[in-house]
């Protein structure tokens, strides 16, 4: 089973600690190395990227490290990849060029 880590009990995303393929089961650990969630990946994710731990509605805060890092630009289901295609950053607005970069 693949693994991810969440840094704070208030987080609604976790960071995957290996690449994940759509459909794989993911165990999410706390910083105390306790399993706090088991979810199924709805998308493939690269190492170090975020996966949704809960359903997140458009406009809701994205929380990582116990802090708000952005807001959902569209609905995000549990197990989905959380990245610039569905998050508006608190740090800077993303341009169309940045969003289309592959």
C-alpha distances in whole Angstrom, upper triangle without the diagonal:
4,7,10,13,16,20,22,22,24,21,20,18,15,15,12,12,11,12,10,11,13,11,7,6,6,7,10,12,16,18,19,15,15,12,14,12,10,10,10,11,15,15,14,14,16,15,16,17,17,15,17,16,19,22,24,28,30,32,29,28,25,24,23,24,26,28,29,28,29,29,28,30,29,26,23,20,17,14,17,17,20,23,26,26,26,27,30,30,33,34,35,36,34,37,36,36,33,31,32,31,29
4,7,11,14,17,20,20,22,19,18,15,12,11,8,8,7,8,7,9,11,11,7,6,5,6,9,11,14,16,18,14,14,12,14,12,10,10,10,10,13,13,12,11,12,11,13,13,13,12,15,14,18,20,22,26,27,29,27,26,22,22,20,21,23,25,26,24,26,26,25,27,26,24,21,19,16,13,15,15,17,19,23,23,23,24,27,27,29,30,32,32,31,33,33,33,30,28,29,28,25
4,7,10,13,16,17,19,16,16,13,10,9,6,6,7,9,9,12,14,13,10,9,5,5,6,7,11,13,14,11,12,10,11,10,9,10,11,11,15,15,13,12,12,10,11,12,12,11,13,13,16,19,21,24,26,28,25,23,20,19,17,17,20,22,23,22,23,24,23,26,25,24,20,18,15,12,15,14,16,18,22,23,22,22,26,25,27,28,30,31,29,32,32,32,29,28,29,28,26
4,7,10,13,14,15,13,12,10,6,5,4,5,8,10,10,13,14,15,12,11,7,6,5,6,9,11,13,11,11,10,10,9,10,10,12,11,14,14,13,11,12,10,9,9,9,8,11,10,14,17,18,22,24,24,22,20,17,15,13,14,16,18,19,18,20,21,20,23,23,21,18,17,14,11,13,12,13,16,19,21,20,19,22,22,23,24,26,27,26,29,30,30,27,25,27,26,24
4,7,9,11,13,10,11,9,5,5,6,7,11,13,13,17,18,18,16,14,10,8,5,5,6,7,10,9,10,9,9,10,11,12,15,14,17,17,17,14,14,12,10,11,10,10,12,11,14,18,18,22,24,24,21,19,15,13,10,11,13,15,17,16,19,20,20,23,24,22,19,18,15,14,15,14,14,16,20,22,20,20,22,21,22,23,25,27,26,30,31,31,27,26,28,27,26
4,6,8,9,7,8,7,5,6,9,11,14,16,16,19,20,20,18,16,12,11,7,6,5,7,10,10,10,10,9,10,12,13,16,15,18,18,18,16,16,14,12,12,10,10,11,9,12,16,16,20,21,21,18,16,13,10,8,8,9,12,14,14,16,18,18,22,22,21,17,17,14,14,15,15,14,16,19,21,19,18,20,19,20,21,24,25,25,29,30,31,27,26,29,28,27
4,7,9,7,10,9,8,9,12,13,16,19,19,22,23,24,22,20,16,14,10,9,6,6,9,10,12,12,11,13,16,17,19,19,22,22,22,19,19,16,13,14,12,13,13,12,15,18,18,21,23,22,19,16,13,10,7,5,7,10,13,13,16,18,19,23,24,23,20,20,17,17,18,17,16,18,20,23,21,19,21,19,19,20,23,25,26,29,31,31,28,27,30,29,29
4,5,5,9,10,9,12,15,16,20,22,22,25,25,25,23,21,18,15,12,10,7,8,10,12,12,13,11,13,16,17,20,20,23,23,24,21,22,20,17,16,14,14,14,12,14,17,17,20,22,21,17,15,13,9,7,5,5,9,12,13,16,18,19,23,23,22,20,20,17,18,19,19,17,19,22,24,22,19,21,19,19,20,24,26,26,30,32,33,29,28,32,31,31
4,6,8,10,11,14,16,18,21,23,22,25,25,25,23,20,17,15,12,11,8,10,11,13,12,12,9,11,15,16,19,20,22,23,24,22,23,22,19,18,15,15,14,11,12,16,16,19,21,21,17,15,13,10,9,9,7,11,13,15,17,18,19,23,23,21,19,19,16,17,19,19,18,20,23,25,22,20,22,21,21,23,26,27,28,32,34,35,31,30,33,33,33
4,7,9,11,14,17,19,23,24,23,26,25,25,24,22,19,17,14,13,11,13,15,16,15,15,12,13,16,17,20,20,22,23,24,22,23,22,19,18,15,14,13,11,11,14,13,16,18,17,13,11,10,7,8,8,5,8,10,12,14,15,16,20,20,19,17,17,15,17,18,18,16,19,21,23,20,18,19,18,18,20,23,24,26,29,31,32,29,28,31,31,31
4,6,7,10,14,16,19,20,20,22,22,22,21,19,16,15,12,12,10,12,15,16,15,14,11,12,15,15,18,17,19,19,21,18,19,18,16,14,11,11,9,8,9,12,11,15,16,16,12,10,8,5,5,7,6,8,9,10,12,13,14,17,18,17,14,15,13,14,15,15,13,15,18,19,17,15,17,16,16,18,21,22,23,26,28,29,26,24,28,28,28
4,7,11,13,16,19,19,18,20,19,20,19,17,15,14,11,13,12,15,17,17,16,15,12,11,13,12,15,15,16,17,18,16,18,18,16,13,10,9,6,5,6,8,8,11,14,14,10,9,6,5,7,10,9,10,10,11,12,11,11,15,15,13,11,11,9,11,12,12,10,13,16,17,14,13,15,15,16,18,21,21,22,25,26,28,25,23,26,26,26
4,7,10,13,15,16,15,17,17,17,17,15,13,13,10,12,12,14,17,16,16,14,12,11,13,12,13,12,14,14,15,13,15,14,12,10,6,5,5,5,8,10,10,13,15,15,12,11,7,7,6,9,10,11,11,10,11,12,12,15,15,14,11,11,9,9,10,9,8,11,14,15,13,12,14,14,16,18,20,20,20,24,25,26,22,21,23,23,23
4,6,9,12,13,13,16,16,17,15,14,10,10,7,9,9,11,14,13,14,12,11,10,11,11,13,12,14,14,14,12,13,12,9,8,5,5,7,7,10,13,13,17,18,19,16,14,11,9,7,9,11,13,13,13,14,15,15,18,18,17,14,13,11,10,11,10,9,12,15,17,15,14,17,16,18,19,22,23,22,25,26,27,23,22,24,24,23
4,6,9,10,11,14,15,17,15,14,11,11,9,10,11,12,15,14,15,14,13,13,13,13,14,12,15,14,13,10,10,8,6,5,5,6,9,10,14,16,16,19,21,21,19,16,13,12,9,10,13,14,15,13,15,17,17,19,20,19,16,16,13,12,12,10,10,11,15,17,16,15,18,17,18,19,21,22,21,25,26,26,22,21,23,22,21
4,6,7,8,11,13,14,12,12,8,9,8,10,12,13,16,14,15,14,14,13,12,12,12,10,13,12,11,8,8,6,5,6,6,7,10,11,15,17,18,21,23,24,21,20,16,15,13,14,17,18,19,17,18,20,19,21,21,20,17,16,14,11,12,10,11,13,16,18,17,17,20,19,22,22,24,25,23,26,27,27,23,22,24,22,20
4,7,9,13,15,16,13,13,10,10,10,10,13,13,16,13,15,14,15,15,14,14,15,13,16,15,13,10,9,6,6,8,10,11,14,15,18,21,22,25,26,27,25,23,19,18,15,16,19,20,21,19,21,23,23,25,25,24,20,20,17,15,15,14,15,16,19,21,21,21,23,22,24,24,26,27,26,29,29,29,25,24,26,24,22
4,6,10,13,14,12,12,10,12,12,13,16,17,19,16,18,16,18,16,15,15,14,13,15,14,11,9,7,5,7,9,11,12,15,16,20,22,23,26,27,29,27,25,21,21,18,19,22,23,24,22,23,25,24,26,26,25,21,20,18,15,15,13,15,16,19,21,21,22,25,24,26,26,27,28,27,29,29,28,25,24,25,23,21
4,7,10,12,10,12,11,13,14,16,19,20,22,19,21,19,20,18,16,15,14,11,13,11,8,6,5,4,8,9,11,11,15,17,20,21,22,25,26,28,26,25,21,21,19,21,24,25,24,22,23,24,23,24,24,23,20,19,17,14,14,12,14,15,18,18,19,20,23,23,26,26,27,27,25,27,27,26,23,22,22,20,18
4,7,9,7,9,8,11,13,15,19,20,22,20,20,18,18,16,14,12,10,7,10,8,5,5,6,7,10,10,11,10,13,15,18,19,20,23,24,26,25,24,21,21,19,21,24,25,24,23,23,23,22,23,22,21,17,16,15,11,11,10,13,15,18,18,18,20,23,23,26,27,28,28,26,28,27,27,24,22,23,21,19
4,6,6,9,10,14,15,18,22,24,26,23,23,20,21,18,15,13,10,7,9,7,4,7,9,11,14,13,13,12,15,16,19,19,21,24,25,27,26,26,22,23,22,24,27,27,27,25,25,25,23,24,22,21,18,16,15,11,11,11,14,16,19,18,19,21,24,25,28,29,30,29,27,28,27,27,25,22,23,22,19
4,6,9,10,14,16,19,22,25,27,24,24,20,20,17,14,11,8,5,5,4,4,8,11,13,16,14,14,11,13,15,17,17,19,21,22,25,24,24,21,23,22,25,27,27,26,25,24,24,21,22,20,18,15,13,13,9,9,10,13,15,18,17,17,20,23,25,28,29,29,29,26,28,27,27,25,22,22,22,19
4,7,9,13,15,19,22,25,26,23,23,19,19,16,12,10,6,5,6,7,8,11,14,16,18,16,16,13,14,15,16,17,19,22,24,26,25,25,23,24,23,26,27,28,28,26,26,25,22,24,21,19,16,14,12,9,10,12,16,18,21,20,20,22,26,27,30,32,32,32,29,31,30,30,28,25,26,26,23
4,6,10,13,16,19,22,23,20,20,16,17,14,11,9,6,6,8,9,9,10,13,14,16,15,15,12,14,14,17,18,20,23,25,28,26,26,23,23,22,24,26,28,27,26,26,26,24,25,23,21,18,15,13,10,12,13,16,19,22,21,21,23,27,27,30,31,32,32,30,32,31,32,29,27,27,27,24
4,7,10,13,17,20,21,17,16,13,14,10,7,6,4,6,10,11,11,12,15,15,16,16,15,12,13,12,15,17,19,23,25,27,25,25,22,22,21,23,24,26,26,25,26,26,24,26,24,21,18,15,12,9,12,14,17,20,23,23,22,23,27,28,30,32,33,33,31,34,33,34,31,28,29,29,27
4,6,10,13,16,17,14,13,10,11,8,6,5,6,7,11,12,12,11,13,13,14,13,12,10,11,10,13,16,18,22,24,26,23,23,19,19,18,19,21,23,23,23,23,23,22,24,23,21,17,15,11,9,12,13,15,18,22,22,21,22,25,25,27,29,30,31,29,32,32,32,29,27,28,28,26
4,6,10,13,14,11,10,6,8,6,5,7,9,10,14,15,15,14,16,15,15,15,13,11,12,11,14,17,19,23,25,27,24,23,20,19,17,18,19,22,23,23,24,24,23,26,25,23,19,17,13,11,14,15,17,20,24,24,23,23,26,26,28,29,31,32,31,34,34,35,31,30,31,30,29
4,7,10,11,9,8,6,6,5,6,8,11,12,15,16,16,14,16,14,13,13,11,10,11,9,12,16,17,21,23,24,21,20,17,15,14,14,16,18,19,19,21,22,21,24,23,21,18,16,12,11,14,14,15,18,22,23,21,21,24,24,25,26,29,30,29,32,33,33,30,28,30,29,28
4,7,8,5,5,4,6,7,9,12,14,15,19,19,19,17,18,15,14,15,14,13,14,11,15,18,20,24,26,26,23,21,18,16,14,13,15,18,20,20,22,23,23,27,26,24,21,19,16,15,17,17,18,20,24,25,24,23,26,25,26,27,30,31,31,34,35,35,32,30,33,32,30
4,5,5,5,6,6,9,12,14,17,18,21,22,22,20,20,18,16,16,15,14,15,12,15,19,20,24,26,26,23,20,17,15,12,11,12,16,18,19,21,23,23,27,27,25,22,21,17,17,19,19,19,21,24,26,24,23,25,24,25,26,29,30,31,34,35,36,32,31,34,33,32
4,5,7,10,10,13,15,18,21,21,24,24,24,21,21,18,16,17,16,16,17,15,19,22,23,26,28,28,24,22,19,16,13,11,12,16,18,19,22,24,25,28,29,27,24,24,20,20,22,21,20,22,25,28,26,24,26,25,25,25,29,31,31,35,36,36,33,32,35,33,32
4,6,9,10,13,16,19,22,23,26,27,26,24,24,21,19,20,19,19,20,18,20,24,25,29,31,31,27,25,22,19,16,14,15,19,22,23,26,27,28,31,32,30,27,26,22,22,24,24,24,26,29,31,29,28,30,28,28,29,32,34,35,38,40,40,36,36,38,37,36
4,7,9,12,14,16,19,20,24,24,24,22,22,19,17,19,18,18,19,17,20,23,25,28,31,31,28,25,22,20,17,16,17,20,23,23,26,28,28,31,31,29,26,25,21,20,23,22,23,25,28,30,29,28,30,29,29,30,33,35,35,38,39,39,36,35,37,36,34
4,6,9,11,15,18,20,23,24,24,22,23,20,19,20,19,18,18,15,18,22,23,27,30,30,27,25,22,19,17,16,17,21,23,24,26,27,27,31,30,28,25,23,20,19,22,22,23,25,29,30,29,28,30,29,30,31,34,36,35,39,40,40,37,36,38,37,35
4,6,8,11,14,16,20,21,21,20,21,19,18,19,17,15,15,13,15,19,21,25,28,28,25,23,21,19,17,17,18,21,23,23,25,26,25,29,28,26,22,20,16,16,19,20,20,23,27,28,26,26,29,28,29,31,33,35,34,37,38,39,35,34,36,35,34
4,7,10,14,16,19,20,21,20,21,20,18,18,16,14,13,10,12,16,18,22,24,25,22,20,18,16,15,15,15,18,20,21,23,23,23,26,25,23,20,18,14,14,17,19,19,22,25,26,24,24,26,26,27,29,31,32,32,36,36,37,34,32,35,34,33
4,6,10,12,15,17,18,17,19,18,18,17,14,12,11,7,10,13,16,19,22,24,20,19,17,16,15,16,16,19,20,21,22,22,21,24,23,20,17,15,11,11,14,16,17,20,24,24,22,22,25,25,26,28,31,31,31,34,34,35,32,30,32,32,31
4,7,10,13,15,16,16,18,18,18,17,15,12,11,9,11,14,17,20,23,25,22,22,19,18,18,19,20,22,23,23,24,23,22,25,23,20,17,14,10,10,13,15,17,20,24,24,22,23,26,27,28,30,32,32,32,35,35,35,32,30,32,32,30
4,6,9,12,13,14,16,17,17,15,13,9,9,7,9,12,15,18,21,23,20,20,18,18,17,19,20,22,22,22,22,21,20,22,20,17,14,11,7,6,10,12,14,18,21,21,19,20,24,25,27,29,30,30,29,32,32,33,30,27,29,29,27
4,6,9,11,12,15,16,17,15,13,10,10,10,11,13,16,19,21,24,22,22,19,20,19,22,23,24,24,23,23,22,20,22,20,17,14,11,8,6,9,11,14,17,21,20,19,20,24,25,28,30,31,30,29,31,31,31,29,26,27,27,25
4,5,7,8,12,13,14,12,11,8,9,10,12,13,15,18,20,22,21,21,18,19,18,21,22,23,23,22,21,21,18,20,18,16,12,10,8,4,6,8,11,14,18,17,16,18,22,23,25,27,28,27,26,28,27,28,25,23,24,24,21
4,7,9,13,15,16,14,12,9,10,11,12,12,14,16,18,21,20,20,18,19,20,23,24,24,23,22,21,20,17,18,16,14,10,8,8,5,5,7,11,14,17,15,14,17,20,22,25,27,27,26,24,26,25,26,24,21,22,22,20
4,6,10,13,14,12,11,9,10,13,15,14,15,18,18,21,20,21,18,20,19,22,24,24,23,21,20,20,17,17,16,14,11,10,10,7,6,6,10,12,14,13,13,16,19,21,24,25,25,25,22,24,23,23,21,18,19,19,17
4,7,10,12,10,11,10,12,15,17,17,18,21,21,24,23,23,19,21,20,23,25,25,24,22,21,21,19,20,18,18,14,14,13,10,8,7,11,12,15,14,15,17,21,21,25,26,26,25,23,24,23,23,21,18,19,18,15
4,7,8,6,8,8,11,14,16,17,18,20,21,23,22,21,17,18,17,19,22,22,21,19,19,19,18,19,18,18,14,14,14,10,9,6,9,10,13,13,14,15,19,19,22,23,23,23,21,23,22,22,19,17,18,17,14
4,6,6,9,10,14,16,19,20,21,23,23,25,24,22,19,19,17,19,22,23,22,19,20,21,20,21,21,21,18,18,17,14,12,9,11,11,14,15,16,17,20,19,22,22,23,23,21,23,22,21,18,17,18,16,14
4,6,9,11,15,16,20,21,22,25,25,26,25,23,19,19,16,18,21,21,22,19,20,22,21,23,23,23,19,20,18,15,14,11,13,13,16,17,18,18,21,20,23,22,23,24,22,25,25,24,21,20,21,19,17
4,7,10,13,15,18,20,20,23,23,24,22,20,16,16,13,14,17,18,18,16,17,19,19,21,22,22,18,19,17,15,14,11,11,11,14,16,17,16,19,17,19,19,21,22,20,23,24,23,20,19,21,19,17
4,7,10,13,16,17,17,20,20,20,19,17,13,14,12,14,17,17,16,14,15,16,16,17,18,18,15,16,15,12,11,8,8,8,11,13,13,13,16,15,17,17,19,19,18,21,21,21,17,16,18,17,16
4,7,9,12,14,13,16,17,18,16,14,10,11,9,12,14,14,14,12,13,14,13,15,16,15,12,13,11,9,9,6,5,7,11,12,11,11,14,14,16,17,18,19,18,21,21,22,18,17,19,18,18
4,6,9,11,11,15,16,17,15,14,11,11,11,14,15,16,15,14,14,14,13,15,15,13,10,10,8,6,6,5,5,9,12,13,12,12,16,16,18,20,21,21,20,23,23,24,21,19,21,21,19
4,6,7,8,11,13,15,12,12,9,10,11,14,14,15,14,13,13,13,11,14,13,11,7,7,5,5,5,7,6,10,13,13,11,11,15,16,18,20,21,21,21,24,24,25,22,20,22,22,22
4,7,9,12,15,16,13,13,11,10,11,14,14,15,15,15,15,15,13,17,16,13,10,8,5,6,8,10,10,14,17,17,15,15,18,18,20,22,24,24,24,27,27,29,26,23,26,26,25
4,6,10,13,14,11,12,10,11,13,16,15,16,15,16,15,14,12,15,14,11,8,7,5,8,9,12,11,15,18,17,14,15,18,19,20,23,25,24,24,27,28,29,27,24,26,27,27
4,7,10,12,10,11,11,12,15,18,17,18,16,16,15,13,11,13,11,8,6,4,5,8,9,12,11,15,17,16,13,14,16,18,20,23,24,23,23,26,26,28,26,23,25,26,26
4,7,8,6,8,8,10,13,17,16,15,13,14,12,9,7,10,8,6,5,6,8,11,10,12,10,13,15,14,10,11,13,15,16,20,21,20,20,23,23,25,23,20,23,25,25
4,6,5,9,10,13,16,20,18,17,14,15,13,9,7,9,7,4,6,8,11,14,12,14,12,15,15,14,11,11,13,15,17,20,21,20,20,22,22,25,23,20,23,25,26
4,6,9,10,14,17,20,19,18,14,14,11,8,5,5,4,5,7,11,13,16,14,15,12,14,14,12,9,9,10,13,15,18,18,16,17,19,19,22,20,18,20,23,24
4,7,9,12,16,19,18,16,12,13,9,6,5,6,7,8,10,14,16,18,16,17,14,14,14,14,10,9,9,12,12,16,16,15,16,19,19,22,20,18,21,23,25
4,7,9,13,16,15,13,10,11,9,5,6,8,9,9,10,12,14,16,15,16,13,14,15,15,11,10,10,12,12,16,17,17,18,21,22,24,22,20,23,25,26
4,6,10,13,11,9,6,7,6,4,6,10,11,11,11,14,14,17,15,15,12,13,14,15,12,9,10,10,10,13,15,15,17,20,22,24,21,20,23,24,25
4,7,10,10,8,6,6,5,5,7,10,12,11,10,13,13,14,13,12,9,10,12,13,10,8,9,9,10,13,15,15,16,20,21,23,20,18,22,22,23
4,7,6,5,4,6,7,9,10,14,15,15,13,15,14,15,15,14,11,13,14,16,14,11,12,11,11,14,16,18,19,22,24,26,22,21,24,25,25
4,5,5,6,7,9,11,13,16,18,17,15,16,15,15,15,14,11,12,15,17,15,13,14,12,12,14,17,19,19,23,25,26,22,21,25,24,25
4,5,8,9,12,15,17,20,22,21,19,20,18,18,19,17,15,16,18,21,19,16,17,15,14,15,19,21,22,26,28,28,25,24,28,27,27
4,7,9,12,14,16,20,21,21,19,20,18,19,20,19,16,18,19,22,20,17,17,16,14,16,20,22,23,27,29,30,27,26,29,29,30
4,6,9,12,14,18,20,20,18,20,19,20,20,19,16,16,17,20,18,15,15,12,11,13,16,18,20,24,26,27,24,24,27,27,28
4,6,8,11,14,16,17,16,18,18,19,18,17,14,14,15,17,15,11,11,9,8,11,14,15,17,21,23,25,22,21,25,25,26
4,7,10,13,15,16,15,18,18,18,17,15,12,11,12,15,13,9,9,6,6,8,11,13,14,18,20,21,18,18,21,21,22
4,7,9,12,13,13,16,17,18,16,15,11,10,10,12,10,6,5,4,5,8,10,10,12,15,18,19,16,15,19,20,21
4,6,9,10,11,14,15,17,15,14,11,11,10,12,8,6,5,7,8,11,12,12,13,16,17,20,17,16,19,20,22
4,5,7,7,11,13,14,12,12,9,9,9,9,6,5,6,9,11,14,14,13,13,16,17,19,17,15,18,19,21
4,7,9,13,15,17,14,13,10,10,9,8,5,5,6,10,12,15,14,12,12,14,14,17,15,12,15,18,19
4,6,10,13,15,12,12,11,11,11,9,6,8,9,13,15,18,18,15,15,17,16,19,17,14,17,19,20
4,7,10,12,10,12,10,12,13,11,8,10,12,15,17,20,20,19,18,20,20,22,21,17,20,22,22
4,7,8,6,8,8,10,12,11,7,9,13,15,17,20,21,19,19,21,20,23,20,17,19,21,21
4,6,6,9,10,13,15,14,11,13,16,18,21,23,24,23,22,24,24,26,23,20,22,24,23
4,6,9,10,14,17,16,13,14,18,19,22,24,25,25,24,26,26,28,25,22,24,25,24
4,7,9,13,16,15,13,15,19,20,22,24,25,25,24,26,26,27,24,21,23,23,22
4,6,9,13,11,10,12,16,17,20,22,23,22,20,23,22,23,21,18,19,20,19
4,6,10,9,9,10,14,15,18,20,20,20,18,20,20,20,18,15,17,17,16
4,7,8,6,7,11,11,14,16,17,16,15,18,18,19,16,14,16,16,16
4,6,6,6,9,9,13,14,14,14,12,14,15,15,12,10,13,13,13
4,5,5,7,8,12,12,11,10,8,11,11,12,9,7,10,11,12
4,6,8,11,14,15,14,12,10,11,11,12,10,7,9,11,11
4,7,10,13,15,15,13,11,14,13,15,13,10,13,14,15
4,6,9,11,11,10,10,13,14,16,13,11,14,15,17
4,7,9,8,7,8,11,12,15,12,11,15,16,18
4,5,6,6,8,11,14,15,12,12,16,16,18
4,6,8,10,14,17,18,15,16,19,20,22
4,7,10,13,16,17,14,15,19,19,21
4,6,9,13,14,11,13,16,16,19
4,7,10,12,10,10,14,15,18
4,7,8,6,7,10,11,14
4,5,5,6,9,10,14
4,5,5,6,9,12
4,5,5,6,10
4,6,5,9
4,6,8
4,6
4
